[in-house]
Amino acid sequence: MIIRTIELMGNPVLAARAATVADPTASEIRSLAEDMIATMRDAGGIGIAAPQVDESLRLVVALPIASREEGRDIAPLVLVNPVLEPIGGEREDGVEGCLSIPGIRGIVPRWSKVAWRAQDLDGQAIGGEARGLFARVLQREVDHLDGVLFLSRMPDITLLAMDAEARHLMETIGNAEDDA
């Protein structure tokens, strides 16, 4: 496993649609997933997409946690070619950050609940439902695969803050959903 450099906002790889992974079982895809897990953990994140480590592929790693209090010691899900579909029409605001935009948080509306499907590293179809923080993380990471950063999902740019002032955002919505 290698801890990779996290690409920052402005790098063209973050603005491009990532390519479909042709063979989820390929050794280089498994190796990339392991590197992404190590990089995410090293950076203190709860999700990361392949474009963030300069690989324009539809691969996401995410911790399937319902709240920040669950910790980060659980095994992350590795999703190859993930697809999300909203369940119901409910959306909720949450404070988000991004490993590729360090030091900044913003309030972003997301679907409260999503169905997800993908392939695992053995090429098997996997899927499920996610709500709350896990749904938010999946939506943000799949956005990365489409070249979308959380800033473009914000309806009100005045709800953006530096990390040191993010508590004001959390007070605005009454919680502290997410931070990376």
Summary of the structure (lengths in Angstrom):
residues: 180
radius of gyration: 15.3
end to end distance: 21.2
largest distance: 45.5
contacts: 573
relative contact order: 0.20
helix: 33%
strand: 31%
